[in-house]
């Protein structure tokens, strides 16, 4: 499958990378000088964006002046073309912009009726939005954060961008499956705001707001509807504990020696803590009993007790801690491998989390600006050296410095 990606920031690049890691040939189109998100924080010492490098692994990249009609014509030819192996493999584009009329679904399908055009918008009406404004518009920041917080708390993780990227991927694969069976193309549209609203509905938040007289409140690190919260050990380590099932709950009480105490509490309150809803309703008093146990044990002692159970738990790790000490997660997990990224060097990066036939796609380096311009235009559009030289002289395409240097050395060797 060959996919042309015209995108920036999180959702659409994530969609393209997900498909690339599943084996698709993803060709990223960038304006002259690179897309605006190429310099987004965090940066390596060289100024290379670690954020951009993380979201564009395994793609090819070409650098085209999208402000010029000739540049957009090149992109159009790539989109409607068939690809190197089979005409049915091409004709697919992912984008998060309708800025250029000649790159819209309507314009492109006039040249290729079976076109698959996948578009991310901010709002359903085509209006703009980003993850953090969508958070504000859909209620989540008002139930996120500490119980005593007075202000909205946006989540650090751009969850709607991530979910939208995977919805784009799912929609594209469904459209390609439909085309394979029927020969028909189509446009797939995903609105970022709709992703958040759908999730709020699917998880019952919207139904609860419509049907309940009690509005949802902030509960900090408690897990809504069950027993789960964070605890601190005597030596200052923090753990997250979740007891979803009656077995988990029994294991937690047995590990902490609180079975008889909690049984007496249940009798006094006239409740059955085998019921998940009762554990949640009395989460504060139960939490205080357990907090007393953790506060008098070191992390090593708590860990030894918890490892004998089927309870769900984890120590809190910082990103720095994972990178420095989390050997189990980084160096021993087949998801991770070392990648050599131009401008960054070698570091541990994830491949695809999808395991197929027992194998995972390893991480590949992300492309430099325009790294594959010549390669793509030669192999995909059949342009000659003269064609490429003319386009470069006219400023329609650009080659990165390393490619130009290679070209100079090649000509010198030929002479």
C-alpha positions in Angstrom: 0.0 0.0 0.0 1.4 3.4 -0.9 0.1 6.4 1.0 0.8 10.1 0.5 0.7 12.1 3.8 0.2 15.8 3.9 0.1 16.6 7.6 1.5 18.0 10.7 1.5 17.7 14.5 0.2 14.6 16.1 -2.9 12.8 14.8 -2.2 12.5 11.0 1.5 11.8 11.4 0.7 9.1 14.0 -1.8 7.6 11.5 0.9 7.6 8.8 3.5 6.1 11.1 1.1 3.4 12.3 0.6 2.3 8.7 4.3 2.5 7.8 5.0 0.2 10.7 2.5 -2.2 9.3 4.3 -2.2 6.0 2.9 0.6 4.0 5.1 2.9 1.9 4.2 6.3 3.4 5.5 9.3 1.5 5.4 12.5 3.6 5.0 15.8 1.7 6.7 18.8 3.3 6.9 22.5 2.2 10.3 24.0 1.4 12.3 24.2 4.7 10.1 21.5 6.4 6.8 21.5 8.1 6.3 23.9 11.1 6.2 21.0 13.6 9.8 20.0 12.7 11.1 22.3 15.4 8.6 21.5 18.1 9.9 20.7 21.6 11.6 18.6 23.0 14.8 19.2 21.0 18.1 17.4 20.9 21.2 19.5 21.4 21.5 19.8 17.6 18.1 21.4 17.5 16.5 18.3 15.9 13.0 17.8 17.2 12.6 14.6 19.3 8.9 15.0 19.1 8.9 15.1 15.2 11.4 12.2 15.0 9.2 10.1 17.2 6.1 10.5 15.1 7.6 10.0 11.6 9.7 6.9 11.8 10.0 4.8 8.7 8.5 7.2 6.2 10.0 8.7 3.1 9.9 12.5 2.7 10.0 14.9 -0.2 10.3 18.7 -0.1 8.0 20.6 -2.5 6.9 24.2 -2.8 3.2 23.8 -2.1 2.6 27.5 -2.8 3.3 26.9 -6.5 0.9 25.3 -8.9 3.8 23.1 -10.3 4.6 21.9 -6.9 1.0 20.9 -6.1 0.8 19.3 -9.5 3.7 17.0 -8.6 1.9 16.1 -5.3 -1.3 15.5 -7.2 0.5 13.2 -9.7 1.9 11.2 -6.7 -1.5 10.9 -5.1 -3.4 9.7 -8.2 -0.5 7.5 -9.4 -0.4 3.8 -9.0 2.8 3.1 -7.2 5.7 1.0 -8.3 4.2 -2.5 -8.1 0.4 -2.3 -8.7 -1.9 0.6 -9.6 -4.3 -0.5 -6.9 -1.7 0.2 -4.2 -1.8 4.0 -4.8 -4.5 6.6 -4.8 -4.5 7.0 -1.0 -3.9 10.3 0.8 -4.0 11.3 4.5 -4.3 15.0 5.3 -5.3 17.5 8.0 -5.8 20.4 5.7 -8.1 21.6 2.9 -6.1 24.7 2.2 -5.3 24.0 -1.4 -8.4 23.5 -3.7 -6.5 21.3 -6.1 -5.6 18.8 -3.4 -9.2 18.4 -2.1 -11.1 15.1 -2.4 -13.4 16.6 -5.2 -10.4 17.8 -7.3 -8.4 14.6 -6.9 -11.2 12.1 -7.6 -11.8 13.9 -10.9 -8.5 12.4 -11.9 -8.9 9.1 -10.0 -12.4 8.0 -9.2 -11.3 5.3 -6.8 -9.3 7.7 -4.7 -9.3 7.2 -0.9 -9.0 10.6 0.8 -8.6 10.6 4.6 -9.1 13.9 6.3 -8.8 15.1 9.9 -10.6 18.3 10.8 -10.8 20.0 14.2 -14.6 20.2 14.3 -17.3 18.5 12.2 -18.1 21.7 10.4 -14.5 22.0 9.3 -13.6 24.5 11.9 -10.2 24.5 13.6 -9.4 22.9 16.9 -6.5 21.2 18.7 -6.4 18.6 21.4 -6.3 21.1 24.2 -9.2 23.2 23.0 -11.2 20.0 22.4 -10.4 19.0 26.0 -11.9 22.3 27.2 -15.0 21.9 25.0 -15.9 18.4 26.1 -15.9 18.5 29.9 -12.9 16.3 30.9 -10.7 19.1 32.5 -13.5 19.8 35.0 -13.3 16.3 36.4 -9.5 15.9 36.1 -7.0 16.7 38.8 -6.9 16.8 42.6 -10.2 16.7 44.5 -9.7 20.2 45.8 -8.8 21.8 42.5 -10.8 24.9 41.7 -9.6 25.4 38.1 -9.9 23.1 35.0 -7.0 20.7 34.6 -6.0 19.8 31.1 -4.4 16.4 30.7 -0.7 16.4 29.6 -1.3 13.5 27.2 -3.0 14.6 23.9 -5.4 11.7 24.2 -7.8 12.9 21.5 -4.9 13.4 19.0 -3.7 9.9 19.7 -7.2 8.4 19.4 -8.0 10.4 16.3 -4.8 9.1 14.6 -5.9 5.5 15.2 -9.4 6.3 14.0 -7.9 7.7 10.8 -5.9 4.5 10.4 -9.0 2.3 11.0 -11.1 4.4 8.6 -8.4 4.2 5.9 -8.1 0.5 6.2 -11.9 0.0 6.0 -12.0 2.3 2.9 -9.2 0.4 1.3 -10.9 -2.9 2.0 -14.1 -1.6 0.5 -12.2 -0.4 -2.6 -10.6 -3.8 -2.9 -14.0 -5.5 -3.0 -16.0 -3.0 -5.0 -13.5 -0.8 -6.9 -15.1 2.3 -5.2 -13.1 5.0 -3.5 -14.4 7.4 -0.9 -13.6 10.2 1.5 -13.1 9.4 5.2 -13.5 12.3 7.6 -12.7 12.3 11.3 -13.3 15.4 13.5 -11.1 15.7 16.5 -13.9 17.0 18.6 -16.1 14.1 17.5 -13.5 11.7 18.8 -13.7 13.2 22.2 -17.5 13.4 22.3 -17.8 9.8 21.1 -15.4 8.7 23.9 -17.4 10.7 26.5 -20.5 9.0 25.3 -19.0 5.5 25.0 -17.7 5.6 28.5 -21.1 6.7 29.9 -20.1 10.3 30.9 -22.7 11.9 28.7 -25.4 9.5 29.6 -24.7 10.0 33.3 -24.9 13.8 32.9 -28.3 13.4 31.2 -29.9 10.8 33.6 -28.3 11.6 37.0 -29.1 14.5 39.3 -25.6 14.2 40.8 -22.8 15.7 38.6 -19.5 13.9 38.2 -16.9 15.3 40.6 -13.1 15.2 40.7 -11.7 12.3 42.7 -8.0 12.7 42.2 -6.2 9.4 41.8 -9.1 7.3 42.9 -10.4 5.0 40.1 -14.0 5.8 39.4 -16.4 3.0 40.2 -14.0 0.6 41.8 -11.2 0.6 44.4 -8.0 2.1 43.2 -5.7 4.9 44.4 -2.1 5.8 45.0 -0.1 5.1 48.2 3.2 6.3 49.6 5.7 3.9 51.3 7.9 4.7 54.3 10.9 5.5 52.1 8.9 8.0 49.9 8.1 5.7 46.9 4.6 5.9 45.4 2.6 3.1 44.1 -0.8 2.8 42.2 -3.0 0.0 43.4 -6.1 -1.2 41.6 -8.5 -3.9 42.9 -11.0 -4.6 40.1 -12.3 -8.0 41.2 -13.3 -9.7 44.4 -10.1 -11.8 44.0 -8.0 -8.7 43.8 -9.6 -7.2 46.9 -9.1 -10.4 48.9 -5.5 -10.5 47.8 -4.9 -6.9 48.8 -6.4 -7.5 52.3 -4.4 -10.7 52.8 -1.1 -9.1 51.7 -1.6 -6.2 54.1 -3.0 -8.2 57.0 -6.2 -6.2 57.0 -8.7 -9.0 56.3 -10.2 -9.1 59.8 -10.2 -5.3 60.3 -12.0 -4.7 57.0 -14.5 -7.5 57.8 -15.3 -5.9 61.1 -15.7 -2.5 59.3 -18.1 -4.1 56.8 -20.2 -5.6 59.6 -20.3 -2.2 61.4 -21.4 -0.4 58.2 -23.7 -3.2 57.1 -22.1 -3.5 53.6 -20.4 -6.2 51.6 -17.0 -5.1 50.2 -17.1 -8.0 47.7 -19.3 -5.6 45.8 -17.3 -3.2 43.6 -19.7 -0.3 44.1 -19.4 -0.6 47.9 -15.6 -0.5 47.7 -15.9 2.6 45.6 -18.5 4.3 47.9 -16.3 3.7 51.0 -13.0 4.3 49.2 -11.9 7.0 51.6 -12.1 5.0 54.8 -10.7 1.9 53.1 -8.0 4.0 51.6 -6.9 5.4 54.9 -6.7 1.9 56.5 -4.5 0.8 53.6 -2.4 4.0 53.6 -1.4 3.3 57.2 0.0 -0.1 56.2 2.0 1.3 53.2 3.3 4.2 55.3 5.0 1.8 57.7 6.7 -0.3 55.1 9.5 0.4 52.7 9.0 0.0 49.0 10.9 -3.3 49.0 8.7 -4.7 51.8 5.5 -3.6 50.0 6.8 -5.0 46.7 7.6 -8.4 48.3 4.0 -8.6 49.7 2.3 -7.5 46.5 4.3 -9.9 44.3 2.6 -12.8 46.0 -0.8 -11.6 44.7 -2.7 -11.1 41.4 -3.4 -7.5 42.3 -2.9 -4.8 39.7 -0.2 -2.4 40.8 2.8 -0.4 39.7 5.5 1.8 41.1 5.3 5.4 39.8 8.2 5.9 37.3 9.3 9.3 35.9 10.4 9.5 32.3 13.9 10.1 33.5 13.7 7.1 35.7 12.5 4.9 32.8 15.3 6.1 30.6 18.0 5.7 33.3 16.9 2.8 35.4 13.9 1.1 33.6 16.0 -1.6 31.9 13.1 -4.0 32.1 10.8 -1.7 30.1 13.3 -0.3 27.6 16.1 -2.8 27.0 14.3 -6.0 27.7 11.0 -5.2 25.9 11.0 -6.4 22.2 9.0 -3.2 21.4 12.1 -1.1 22.0 15.3 -1.1 19.9 18.1 1.4 19.3 17.7 3.7 16.3 20.2 6.0 14.9 18.5 9.3 14.1 20.3 12.0 12.1 20.8 15.1 14.3 20.1 13.0 17.4 22.4 10.0 17.5 21.5 6.5 18.9 18.7 6.1 21.5 16.0 3.6 22.4 12.8 4.0 20.5 9.6 2.0 20.1 8.6 0.1 17.0 5.0 -1.0 16.4 3.1 -2.3 19.5 1.1 -4.6 17.1 2.5 -8.2 17.1 1.6 -10.0 13.9 2.6 -13.7 13.4 4.8 -13.4 16.4 6.8 -10.4 15.0 6.9 -6.7 15.6 8.1 -4.0 13.2 11.3 -2.4 14.6 11.8 1.3 14.8 13.3 3.1 11.8 14.9 6.6 11.6 12.6 9.5 10.6 13.5 11.2 7.3 15.4 14.5 7.0 13.7 17.3 5.2 13.5 16.3 1.5 15.6 13.2 2.1 13.8 11.2 -0.6 12.7 13.9 -3.0 14.9 12.7 -5.9 14.2 9.0 -5.2 10.5 9.4 -5.0 10.1 11.6 -8.1 12.3 9.3 -10.2 10.8 6.0 -9.1 7.1 7.0 -8.6 6.7 9.6 -11.4 9.5 8.6 -13.8 11.1 12.0 -13.9 14.5 12.3 -15.6 17.7 14.0 -14.2 16.9 16.9 -16.5 13.3 17.2 -15.2 14.6 17.2 -11.6 17.3 19.7 -12.3 14.8 22.1 -13.9 12.4 21.7 -11.0 15.2 22.4 -8.5 16.5 25.4 -10.4 12.9 26.9 -10.4 12.6 26.3 -6.7 9.7 23.8 -7.0 11.6 21.1 -5.2 14.6 21.0 -2.8 17.2 18.5 -1.9 18.6 18.4 1.6 22.3 19.3 2.0 23.5 15.7 2.4 21.9 14.7 -0.9 23.4 17.7 -2.7 26.8 16.8 -1.3 26.4 13.2 -2.5 25.4 14.4 -5.9 28.5 16.7 -6.1 30.8 13.8 -5.2 29.1 11.5 -7.7 29.6 14.0 -10.6 33.2 14.6 -9.5 33.9 10.8 -9.5 32.2 10.5 -12.9 34.4 13.2 -14.4 
